[in-house]
Amino acid sequence: MKTLVWVEHDGAAVKDATLSAVTAASKLGEVHLLVAGQGVGAVAEQAAKIAGVGKVHVADDAAFAHALAENVAPLVAELMASHDAFVVPATSNGKNVAPRVAALLDVMQISDILSVEGPDTFTRPIYAGNAIATVQTKDAKKVITVRGTAFEKAAPEGGSGAIEAVASTGDKGLSTFEGQEIAKSERPELTSAKIIVSGGRALQNSENFHAIIEPLADKLGAGVGASRAAVDAGYVPNDYQVGQTGKIVAPEVYIAVGISGAIQHLAGMKDSKTIIAINKDEDAPIFQVADIGLVGDLFKVVPELTQKL
């Protein structure tokens, strides 16, 4: 069985999410990668070194420069003639491409898998992660998105995959790239951070969020996250959001400050190795999943904790 894995990259390097997808794909059989973009020779060489990779397909064309799903999906559909499964990390880009590929192949997408139970059987979360469903597909071609936190990352070195150029399917003219605004931060990216400090609505406003959460994160070398309530209230931008409709994370340590613990938030962080909750409400649901809980006023507790570090 041959699997084709979509390589998530920034034009210069392979992103960590790809490594988890490779691990999932390796449980299905031979792993091939697809690197699509413009001027992605260096990315292809890096991808070929990933442990367990047999071949790297490279589509180097201006049509793929910004990973527009309308251009990428037909390319994948064409390559699927010689592959049995298409595997992508469940990132924004991955979740944009996969459904279009599934539609072109006329198959059902299997989303957000947590494990591979067999060549046609997988587990995935339902009801915001409160139940795990085992699903089996009869489709000859499989389109799968992978929850990165559920699989170990493949070793980025040690592989020797063959690099092979593939013909471009060109620009389909269905969408155009207009521009992007990329938030730059010296802090670790949420999905790869080993420590995350998240703030909730209890911080009351944006000024408090930055004044209380960021100094603690800086002391710990941590990424900064937020609940949906904090994002919706305008305390921080959308890319800080952790949860079912935000980013799924599983750091070594997750510190939840002023977060009550709604089901949707828990779905995005309950796989964290150690969860520390700080909340003045001792009945907050977050304490049910926390390894360490501190009941207290965050406006006093967190600055004191930051000072002692």
C-alpha positions as CSV (number, residue, x, y, z in Angstrom):
1,M,0.0,0.0,0.0
2,K,1.4,3.4,-1.0
3,T,0.6,6.6,0.8
4,L,1.1,10.1,-0.4
5,V,1.8,12.7,2.3
6,W,1.3,16.4,1.8
7,V,4.4,18.2,3.0
8,E,3.5,21.3,5.1
9,H,6.2,23.9,4.6
10,D,6.9,27.7,4.6
11,G,8.9,27.7,1.4
12,A,12.2,27.2,3.1
13,A,11.7,24.3,5.6
14,V,9.4,21.4,6.4
15,K,7.0,22.1,9.3
16,D,6.7,19.8,12.3
17,A,3.1,18.8,11.5
18,T,4.5,16.9,8.5
19,L,6.5,14.6,10.7
20,S,3.5,13.4,12.6
21,A,1.7,12.7,9.3
22,V,4.6,10.7,8.1
23,T,4.4,8.5,11.2
24,A,0.7,7.9,10.7
25,A,1.3,7.1,7.0
26,S,4.1,4.7,7.8
27,K,1.5,2.5,9.6
28,L,-0.3,2.1,6.3
29,G,2.6,1.1,4.1
30,E,5.2,2.8,1.8
31,V,5.5,6.5,2.4
32,H,5.9,9.0,-0.5
33,L,5.9,12.8,0.0
34,L,4.5,15.6,-2.1
35,V,6.3,18.9,-2.0
36,A,4.4,21.6,-4.0
37,G,5.5,25.2,-4.2
38,Q,7.8,27.6,-6.1
39,G,11.5,27.3,-5.6
40,V,11.2,24.4,-3.2
41,G,14.3,22.4,-4.0
42,A,15.7,22.9,-0.5
43,V,12.4,21.8,1.1
44,A,12.5,18.7,-1.1
45,E,16.0,17.8,0.0
46,Q,15.1,18.3,3.6
47,A,11.9,16.1,3.1
48,A,14.0,13.3,1.5
49,K,16.0,13.0,4.8
50,I,12.9,12.3,6.9
51,A,13.2,8.7,8.3
52,G,11.0,6.2,6.5
53,V,10.4,8.1,3.3
54,G,10.8,6.2,0.1
55,K,10.2,8.9,-2.5
56,V,9.6,12.7,-2.7
57,H,7.5,14.0,-5.5
58,V,8.3,17.7,-6.3
59,A,5.9,20.0,-8.1
60,D,7.8,23.3,-8.6
61,D,5.5,25.8,-10.2
62,A,4.2,29.3,-9.6
63,A,0.7,27.9,-9.4
64,F,1.6,26.2,-6.1
65,A,3.5,29.2,-4.6
66,H,0.9,29.9,-2.0
67,A,-0.6,26.4,-1.6
68,L,-3.9,27.5,-3.1
69,A,-6.1,24.4,-2.5
70,E,-7.9,24.8,-5.9
71,N,-4.5,24.3,-7.7
72,V,-3.0,21.7,-5.4
73,A,-6.1,19.4,-5.2
74,P,-6.0,18.5,-9.0
75,L,-2.3,17.7,-8.7
76,V,-2.9,15.4,-5.8
77,A,-5.9,13.7,-7.5
78,E,-3.6,13.0,-10.5
79,L,-0.9,11.5,-8.3
80,M,-3.4,9.3,-6.5
81,A,-3.7,7.1,-9.6
82,S,-0.5,5.4,-8.3
83,H,-1.2,5.8,-4.6
84,D,-3.8,4.2,-2.2
85,A,-4.0,6.9,0.5
86,F,-3.5,10.6,0.7
87,V,-2.5,11.8,4.2
88,V,-2.3,15.4,5.4
89,P,-1.7,17.0,8.8
90,A,-4.9,18.5,10.2
91,T,-3.7,22.1,9.8
92,S,-5.4,25.0,8.1
93,N,-3.8,24.2,4.8
94,G,-4.2,20.4,5.2
95,K,-7.9,20.8,6.0
96,N,-8.3,23.1,3.0
97,V,-6.7,20.7,0.5
98,A,-8.0,17.3,1.7
99,P,-11.8,17.8,1.2
100,R,-11.2,19.0,-2.4
101,V,-9.1,15.9,-3.1
102,A,-11.8,13.7,-1.6
103,A,-14.4,15.3,-3.8
104,L,-12.3,14.9,-7.0
105,L,-11.8,11.2,-6.1
106,D,-15.4,10.8,-5.1
107,V,-14.5,9.3,-1.7
108,M,-15.4,10.0,2.0
109,Q,-12.7,11.9,3.9
110,I,-11.6,10.4,7.2
111,S,-10.9,13.4,9.5
112,D,-8.6,14.0,12.4
113,I,-7.5,10.4,13.1
114,L,-5.9,9.4,16.4
115,S,-4.7,6.0,15.5
116,V,-4.4,3.5,12.6
117,E,-6.1,0.2,13.6
118,G,-5.7,-1.5,10.2
119,P,-5.3,-0.7,6.4
120,D,-9.0,0.5,6.4
121,T,-9.8,1.2,10.0
122,F,-9.0,4.3,12.1
123,T,-10.1,6.0,15.3
124,R,-11.1,9.6,15.5
125,P,-12.6,11.9,18.2
126,I,-16.3,12.9,18.2
127,Y,-18.4,15.1,20.5
128,A,-15.5,17.4,21.1
129,G,-13.3,14.5,22.0
130,N,-15.6,13.1,24.7
131,A,-16.0,9.9,22.7
132,I,-13.7,8.1,20.3
133,A,-15.2,6.5,17.2
134,T,-13.7,3.6,15.3
135,V,-14.4,4.0,11.6
136,Q,-13.9,1.6,8.7
137,T,-13.9,2.6,5.1
138,K,-14.6,0.6,1.9
139,D,-13.2,3.3,-0.4
140,A,-10.4,2.0,-2.6
141,K,-8.7,5.4,-2.3
142,K,-8.4,7.0,1.2
143,V,-8.1,10.7,2.1
144,I,-7.1,11.1,5.7
145,T,-6.3,14.1,8.0
146,V,-4.1,13.4,11.0
147,R,-4.2,15.0,14.4
148,G,-0.6,15.8,15.0
149,T,-0.6,15.5,18.8
150,A,-1.7,11.9,18.5
151,F,1.4,10.6,16.7
152,E,5.1,10.8,17.5
153,K,7.1,12.9,15.1
154,A,9.2,11.0,12.6
155,A,12.9,11.6,12.8
156,P,13.8,14.5,10.5
157,E,17.2,12.9,9.7
158,G,18.3,9.4,8.6
159,G,16.1,8.9,5.5
160,S,17.3,8.8,1.9
161,G,14.2,9.2,-0.2
162,A,14.5,9.5,-4.0
163,I,13.5,13.0,-5.3
164,E,11.4,12.9,-8.5
165,A,9.9,15.9,-10.3
166,V,6.3,15.7,-11.4
167,A,4.5,17.7,-14.0
168,S,2.4,20.6,-12.9
169,T,-1.3,20.6,-13.4
170,G,-1.1,24.4,-13.7
171,D,-3.2,27.3,-12.4
172,K,-6.9,26.4,-12.6
173,G,-7.9,30.1,-12.3
174,L,-10.4,29.5,-9.6
175,S,-8.7,31.5,-6.9
176,T,-5.9,34.1,-6.6
177,F,-3.5,35.0,-3.8
178,E,-4.1,38.6,-2.7
179,G,-1.8,38.9,0.3
180,Q,-1.1,37.8,3.8
181,E,-0.4,39.3,7.2
182,I,1.9,37.0,9.2
183,A,2.2,37.6,12.9
184,K,5.9,37.3,13.9
185,S,6.9,36.4,17.4
186,E,10.1,35.4,19.2
187,R,8.0,32.9,21.3
188,P,7.7,29.3,20.2
189,E,4.8,28.4,17.8
190,L,1.9,27.0,19.7
191,T,1.7,23.7,17.9
192,S,5.4,22.9,18.6
193,A,5.9,24.7,22.0
194,K,6.9,22.5,25.0
195,I,5.4,24.9,27.4
196,I,2.2,27.0,26.8
197,V,0.7,29.7,29.0
198,S,-2.9,30.4,28.1
199,G,-5.2,33.1,29.3
200,G,-9.0,33.3,29.5
201,R,-11.8,35.8,29.7
202,A,-11.2,36.3,33.4
203,L,-8.2,38.6,32.5
204,Q,-10.9,41.2,31.7
205,N,-9.1,43.1,28.9
206,S,-6.2,43.1,26.4
207,E,-3.9,45.1,28.7
208,N,-4.2,42.7,31.6
209,F,-3.7,39.7,29.2
210,H,-0.4,41.1,28.0
211,A,0.7,42.4,31.4
212,I,0.0,39.1,33.3
213,I,0.4,36.3,30.8
214,E,3.4,37.4,28.7
215,P,5.9,38.0,31.5
216,L,5.2,34.5,32.8
217,A,5.5,33.0,29.3
218,D,8.8,34.9,28.8
219,K,10.3,33.6,32.0
220,L,9.4,30.0,31.0
221,G,10.3,30.3,27.3
222,A,6.7,29.4,26.6
223,G,4.2,29.9,23.8
224,V,1.2,32.0,24.5
225,G,-2.4,30.7,23.9
226,A,-5.9,31.8,24.7
227,S,-9.4,30.5,25.1
228,R,-12.0,31.3,22.4
229,A,-13.7,33.7,24.9
230,A,-10.5,35.7,25.2
231,V,-10.1,35.8,21.4
232,D,-13.7,36.7,20.8
233,A,-13.4,39.5,23.4
234,G,-10.5,41.0,21.4
235,Y,-7.8,40.4,24.0
236,V,-5.5,38.7,21.5
237,P,-5.5,37.7,17.7
238,N,-7.2,34.5,16.4
239,D,-4.0,32.6,16.0
240,Y,-3.6,32.4,19.8
241,Q,-6.8,30.3,20.1
242,V,-6.5,26.9,21.6
243,G,-9.4,24.5,21.3
244,Q,-11.7,22.6,19.0
245,T,-12.1,25.6,16.6
246,G,-8.5,26.7,17.2
247,K,-5.2,24.9,17.6
248,I,-4.8,21.4,19.0
249,V,-1.8,21.3,21.3
250,A,-0.1,18.7,23.5
251,P,2.9,20.4,25.2
252,E,4.9,19.1,28.1
253,V,3.3,21.7,30.4
254,Y,0.0,23.6,29.8
255,I,-0.7,26.5,32.2
256,A,-4.4,27.7,32.0
257,V,-4.9,31.1,33.7
258,G,-8.4,32.3,34.2
259,I,-9.8,29.6,31.9
260,S,-13.0,27.9,33.1
261,G,-12.5,24.9,30.9
262,A,-15.3,24.7,28.3
263,I,-15.6,21.4,26.5
264,Q,-14.3,23.0,23.3
265,H,-11.2,24.3,25.0
266,L,-10.5,21.0,26.7
267,A,-10.7,19.3,23.3
268,G,-7.7,21.3,22.2
269,M,-5.3,20.8,25.1
270,K,-6.3,17.8,27.3
271,D,-3.5,15.6,25.8
272,S,-0.9,17.9,27.4
273,K,1.5,16.0,29.6
274,T,1.0,18.2,32.7
275,I,-1.9,20.6,33.1
276,I,-1.7,23.5,35.6
277,A,-4.9,25.5,36.3
278,I,-5.2,28.8,38.1
279,N,-8.7,30.0,38.7
280,K,-10.6,31.6,41.6
281,D,-13.7,29.3,41.0
282,E,-12.9,26.0,42.7
283,D,-15.8,24.4,40.7
284,A,-14.4,25.4,37.3
285,P,-14.4,22.4,34.9
286,I,-10.7,22.9,34.1
287,F,-9.8,21.5,37.6
288,Q,-11.3,18.1,36.5
289,V,-8.5,17.6,33.9
290,A,-5.7,19.5,35.8
291,D,-2.8,17.7,37.3
292,I,-2.1,20.7,39.5
293,G,-4.8,23.2,40.5
294,L,-4.5,26.5,42.3
295,V,-7.6,28.3,43.5
296,G,-6.8,31.9,43.8
297,D,-7.0,35.4,42.3
298,L,-4.9,35.3,39.1
299,F,-4.1,39.0,39.4
300,K,-2.2,38.3,42.6
301,V,-1.1,34.7,42.1
302,V,0.4,35.0,38.6
303,P,2.6,38.1,39.1
304,E,3.9,36.5,42.3
305,L,4.7,33.2,40.5
306,T,6.4,35.2,37.7
307,Q,8.5,37.1,40.3
308,K,9.7,33.9,42.0
309,L,10.8,32.2,38.8
